[in-house]
């Protein structure tokens, strides 16, 4: 196969990718245009998959035979904000110093994207028996929905892969499990009245306090249940209220109170359990607390984000391949959520395995070590060997 076109190093490509400000609140199209131009110059088949509003897009590229059964290298192009962080230098200009490459997204996870793109000429030069796909997505940092439209096309107008490697930073350990994350906004609508006459209204803050207390109780129950697998830290499903706001004055029954909450579930948690427990408390709070003096109030809960967990699949195609290519003999779990659960929910074996440490992600002066990038290049070389030998 032809390898005509530009030959760029991993650092060259990382510098180009970091230079695009792709905070999740902003479009990523300039970066996608650059990547598509790079792939065009190499003669690599690819498809752009835009979002509904057209301000963001994913790109899915295939090197090797146009058949099912390939391997997807999945990375996201969006990054977390830099606002309020004390960076030593411009976060969108890659800086090399002390054996490290500094820049927003350097480790999370434009480093993996750069490694995959830099390896394309080597993928092309190899006689691949099974295809290697590169999927670059968007909105991972907010919803993990940037891969959904691509996944929906697998097995229709896009080849259906046999395995996915999500390249989040794991120091090239192979992670086969992570928790889910589901977030909600709950709004309690009360009715204003003088605080001296509470029977004339409905106190939204006090009703919300009952609901937050119930979330505390659920959290304690999850802690008591623990983690039978013994693989997670903390060793339980967690429940958390992050913000709460309501009321106008000390002597007015509050009209509105809103709180933002989440749970992060172990892979074996029934995703409907905690919402059902909370809904039961909402029902009693409406009758016993909010509307005890009349039909004054209501409670609304809106699901904001639901990211499925990643459950272990011992012996899966993804696990066996990643362990072989990474040179590992066991799997780990990770405490953060990724796009991996969405692939697995679609029936595609998936693991998380990428260069660098999550400890450097989301920080000012985020970095990936040059040694980690070198290890990533060796990972790509071994992946080629595995896909040639298949």
LOMIMI-650763 format. One record per residue (C-alpha): residue in one letter; z, y, x. Coordinates in steps of 0.2 Angstrom, whole numbers, plus 2048, in hexadecimal, padded with zeros to 3 digits. Layout:
N
PT  type   zz   yy   xx
PT     A    Z    Y    X
...
REM end
This chain:
390
PT  type   zz   yy   xx
PT     X  800  800  800
PT     X  7FD  812  806
PT     X  80A  81C  80E
PT     X  7FF  82C  810
PT     X  809  83C  80D
PT     X  818  844  813
PT     X  825  83B  81D
PT     X  836  844  81B
PT     X  847  83F  822
PT     X  856  83C  817
PT     X  85E  84D  81D
PT     X  84D  856  81A
PT     X  84E  850  808
PT     X  860  853  806
PT     X  85E  865  80B
PT     X  850  867  7FE
PT     X  85A  85F  7F0
PT     X  86A  869  7F4
PT     X  860  879  7F4
PT     X  85D  877  7E1
PT     X  86B  87E  7D7
PT     X  86C  870  7CA
PT     X  87E  873  7C3
PT     X  87E  869  7B2
PT     X  87D  879  7A8
PT     X  86D  87E  7B0
PT     X  85B  876  7B0
PT     X  856  86A  7BD
PT     X  843  86C  7BB
PT     X  840  874  7CC
PT     X  848  865  7D5
PT     X  83E  859  7CA
PT     X  82E  862  7CE
PT     X  832  861  7E0
PT     X  835  84E  7DF
PT     X  826  84B  7D4
PT     X  81B  854  7E1
PT     X  823  84A  7EF
PT     X  81F  83A  7E6
PT     X  80D  840  7E2
PT     X  80A  843  7F4
PT     X  80F  831  7F8
PT     X  805  82A  7EA
PT     X  814  823  7E0
PT     X  813  820  7CE
PT     X  820  829  7C4
PT     X  824  830  7B3
PT     X  82E  83F  7AE
PT     X  83A  83D  79F
PT     X  83F  84E  798
PT     X  84E  852  78D
PT     X  84C  857  77B
PT     X  84C  86A  77F
PT     X  841  868  78E
PT     X  84C  871  79B
PT     X  851  861  7A4
PT     X  848  851  7A9
PT     X  84A  841  7B1
PT     X  83D  838  7BC
PT     X  83A  826  7BE
PT     X  82F  81F  7CC
PT     X  829  80E  7D0
PT     X  824  807  7E1
PT     X  81D  7F6  7E2
PT     X  816  7EB  7D4
PT     X  816  7F2  7C3
PT     X  820  7E4  7BB
PT     X  831  7E0  7B3
PT     X  83F  7DA  7BE
PT     X  841  7E8  7CA
PT     X  850  7F2  7D2
PT     X  854  803  7CC
PT     X  85C  80F  7D8
PT     X  864  81C  7CD
PT     X  86B  82D  7D2
PT     X  86F  83D  7C8
PT     X  868  84E  7CD
PT     X  875  859  7C5
PT     X  885  85F  7CE
PT     X  895  867  7C9
PT     X  898  87A  7C9
PT     X  89D  883  7D9
PT     X  8A4  892  7D0
PT     X  8B6  896  7D6
PT     X  8B5  88B  7E5
PT     X  8B7  891  7F6
PT     X  8A8  88B  800
PT     X  8A7  88F  812
PT     X  894  892  811
PT     X  886  892  803
PT     X  889  882  7F9
PT     X  876  881  7F6
PT     X  871  881  808
PT     X  874  871  811
PT     X  87F  873  821
PT     X  881  866  82E
PT     X  890  867  839
PT     X  89D  85B  840
PT     X  893  84C  83B
PT     X  893  851  829
PT     X  886  858  81D
PT     X  88E  866  812
PT     X  887  86C  801
PT     X  889  86A  7EF
PT     X  884  859  7E9
PT     X  883  853  7FB
PT     X  88D  843  7F7
PT     X  88D  844  7E4
PT     X  87F  83F  7E4
PT     X  870  847  7EC
PT     X  874  83D  7FC
PT     X  86F  82D  7F3
PT     X  860  835  7EB
PT     X  85A  83B  7FC
PT     X  85C  82A  803
PT     X  852  822  7F6
PT     X  844  82F  7F7
PT     X  844  82E  80A
PT     X  842  81B  809
PT     X  832  81C  7FE
PT     X  826  81B  80C
PT     X  82F  80B  812
PT     X  82F  805  800
PT     X  81C  808  800
PT     X  819  7FF  811
PT     X  822  7F0  80C
PT     X  81A  7E2  802
PT     X  826  7E3  7F4
PT     X  827  7D3  7E9
PT     X  831  7DD  7DC
PT     X  830  7EF  7D8
PT     X  83D  7FC  7DE
PT     X  83F  80A  7D2
PT     X  847  81B  7D5
PT     X  84F  824  7C6
PT     X  855  836  7C8
PT     X  85F  83C  7B8
PT     X  868  84B  7B2
PT     X  878  84F  7A9
PT     X  882  841  7B1
PT     X  891  84D  7B4
PT     X  892  852  7A2
PT     X  88C  844  796
PT     X  884  836  7A1
PT     X  876  837  794
PT     X  868  83C  7A0
PT     X  863  82A  7A2
PT     X  863  825  790
PT     X  851  82A  78C
PT     X  84B  820  79B
PT     X  855  811  797
PT     X  84E  811  785
PT     X  83C  80F  78D
PT     X  840  800  798
PT     X  836  7F1  792
PT     X  82A  7FC  788
PT     X  820  809  792
PT     X  82B  807  7A1
PT     X  82F  7F7  7AB
PT     X  83F  7EF  7A6
PT     X  84A  7ED  7B6
PT     X  854  7DE  7BA
PT     X  862  7E8  7C3
PT     X  868  7FA  7C5
PT     X  872  801  7D4
PT     X  87A  812  7D0
PT     X  87C  81B  7E0
PT     X  88C  824  7DD
PT     X  897  826  7ED
PT     X  8A1  816  7F0
PT     X  89F  815  803
PT     X  892  807  7FF
PT     X  89F  7FC  7F7
PT     X  899  7F3  7E8
PT     X  8A1  7F9  7D8
PT     X  89F  7EE  7C9
PT     X  8AC  7F6  7BD
PT     X  8B1  807  7B7
PT     X  8BA  80F  7A8
PT     X  8B2  817  799
PT     X  8B5  829  795
PT     X  8B4  830  783
PT     X  8B9  842  77F
PT     X  8BD  84B  76F
PT     X  8C0  85C  767
PT     X  8CD  85B  759
PT     X  8CF  86B  74E
PT     X  8DD  86D  742
PT     X  8D9  879  734
PT     X  8E9  880  72C
PT     X  8ED  88F  720
PT     X  8F5  89F  726
PT     X  905  8A5  71E
PT     X  915  8AE  723
PT     X  920  8A3  72E
PT     X  92E  8A6  722
PT     X  925  89E  714
PT     X  91D  88E  71C
PT     X  91B  886  70A
PT     X  90D  893  707
PT     X  902  88C  715
PT     X  8FE  87F  722
PT     X  903  880  734
PT     X  8F4  87A  73F
PT     X  8FE  87A  74F
PT     X  90C  86F  749
PT     X  900  863  741
PT     X  8F6  863  752
PT     X  907  860  75B
PT     X  909  850  750
PT     X  8F8  84A  755
PT     X  8FB  84E  768
PT     X  90B  844  767
PT     X  902  835  760
PT     X  8F6  836  76F
PT     X  905  835  77A
PT     X  90B  826  770
PT     X  8FA  81E  772
PT     X  8FA  822  785
PT     X  90A  81A  787
PT     X  904  80A  77E
PT     X  8F5  809  789
PT     X  900  80B  798
PT     X  90B  7FD  792
PT     X  8FC  7F2  78F
PT     X  8F7  7F5  7A1
PT     X  8E8  7EE  7AA
PT     X  8E6  7DB  7A9
PT     X  8D9  7DB  7B7
PT     X  8E4  7E4  7C3
PT     X  8D5  7EE  7C9
PT     X  8D8  7FF  7C4
PT     X  8E2  80E  7C9
PT     X  8EA  814  7BE
PT     X  8EC  802  7B7
PT     X  8E9  807  7A5
PT     X  8DF  80F  798
PT     X  8E3  822  799
PT     X  8E5  82F  78B
PT     X  8E5  841  78F
PT     X  8E6  852  786
PT     X  8DE  85F  791
PT     X  8DE  86F  787
PT     X  8E7  876  777
PT     X  8E5  886  76E
PT     X  8EB  88E  75E
PT     X  8F4  89B  754
PT     X  8F4  8AE  754
PT     X  906  8B3  753
PT     X  917  8AC  753
PT     X  91B  8B1  741
PT     X  90A  8AB  739
PT     X  907  899  735
PT     X  8F8  894  740
PT     X  8E7  893  738
PT     X  8DF  889  745
PT     X  8E4  87E  754
PT     X  8D7  875  75F
PT     X  8DA  868  76D
PT     X  8CF  85F  779
PT     X  8D3  84D  77D
PT     X  8CC  83E  785
PT     X  8CF  82C  789
PT     X  8C9  822  798
PT     X  8C8  810  793
PT     X  8C9  800  79D
PT     X  8B9  7F6  79C
PT     X  8C1  7EA  790
PT     X  8C7  7F7  784
PT     X  8C0  7F7  772
PT     X  8B9  808  772
PT     X  8BD  80A  760
PT     X  8D0  807  762
PT     X  8D6  817  767
PT     X  8CC  822  75B
PT     X  8D2  816  74D
PT     X  8E4  818  752
PT     X  8E1  82B  753
PT     X  8D8  82C  742
PT     X  8E7  823  73A
PT     X  8F3  830  740
PT     X  8E7  83E  73A
PT     X  8E8  836  728
PT     X  8FB  837  728
PT     X  8FC  848  730
PT     X  8F1  84F  723
PT     X  8FC  849  715
PT     X  90E  84A  71D
PT     X  90C  859  728
PT     X  8FD  864  725
PT     X  8FB  863  712
PT     X  90D  860  70D
PT     X  90E  870  703
PT     X  8FC  86F  6FC
PT     X  8EA  86B  700
PT     X  8E9  879  70D
PT     X  8E2  871  71D
PT     X  8D6  864  725
PT     X  8D4  85C  736
PT     X  8C3  859  73F
PT     X  8C0  84F  74E
PT     X  8AF  850  757
PT     X  8AA  844  765
PT     X  8A4  84D  774
PT     X  89F  840  780
PT     X  89F  82D  781
PT     X  89B  825  791
PT     X  89D  812  791
PT     X  8A6  809  79E
PT     X  89F  7FC  7AA
PT     X  8A6  7EB  7A8
PT     X  8A5  7DE  7B6
PT     X  897  7D1  7B5
PT     X  89B  7C5  7C3
PT     X  88B  7BD  7CB
PT     X  87F  7C9  7C2
PT     X  86F  7CE  7CA
PT     X  875  7DF  7CE
PT     X  885  7D9  7D6
PT     X  87D  7CB  7E1
PT     X  86F  7D7  7E7
PT     X  87B  7E6  7EB
PT     X  888  7DB  7F4
PT     X  87A  7D4  7FF
PT     X  872  7E5  803
PT     X  882  7EE  805
PT     X  889  7E0  810
PT     X  899  7DD  806
PT     X  8A2  7CE  7FF
PT     X  8AB  7D5  7F1
PT     X  8AA  7E2  7E3
PT     X  8B6  7F0  7DF
PT     X  8B9  7FB  7D0
PT     X  8B8  80E  7D0
PT     X  8C3  81B  7C6
PT     X  8B4  826  7C0
PT     X  8A7  824  7B3
PT     X  894  823  7B7
PT     X  884  81F  7AF
PT     X  886  80D  7B3
PT     X  88E  809  7A2
PT     X  87E  80F  799
PT     X  873  803  7A3
PT     X  87F  7F5  7A0
PT     X  880  7F9  78D
PT     X  86D  7F7  78D
PT     X  86F  7E5  794
PT     X  86A  7E9  7A6
PT     X  876  7E3  7B4
PT     X  87C  7F2  7BD
PT     X  888  7F6  7CB
PT     X  88D  807  7D4
PT     X  88A  807  7E7
PT     X  886  817  7F1
PT     X  88A  820  801
PT     X  898  82B  805
PT     X  8A9  82D  7FD
PT     X  8AD  834  7EB
PT     X  8BC  83D  7F3
PT     X  8B0  84A  7FA
PT     X  8A7  84D  7E9
PT     X  8AA  85C  7DE
PT     X  8B3  865  7EC
PT     X  8AF  875  7F5
PT     X  8A6  871  805
PT     X  8A1  860  7FE
PT     X  899  855  80B
PT     X  892  844  80F
PT     X  894  83E  821
PT     X  884  83B  82C
PT     X  88B  829  82F
PT     X  88B  826  81C
PT     X  879  82B  81B
PT     X  874  820  829
PT     X  87D  812  820
PT     X  873  816  811
PT     X  863  815  81B
PT     X  868  804  820
PT     X  86C  7FF  80E
PT     X  85A  804  809
PT     X  853  7FA  817
PT     X  85C  7EB  812
PT     X  857  7EE  800
PT     X  845  7EE  805
PT     X  848  7DD  80E
PT     X  850  7D6  7FE
PT     X  841  7DC  7F3
PT     X  834  7D5  7FF
PT     X  83D  7C4  7FF
PT     X  83F  7C3  7EC
REM end
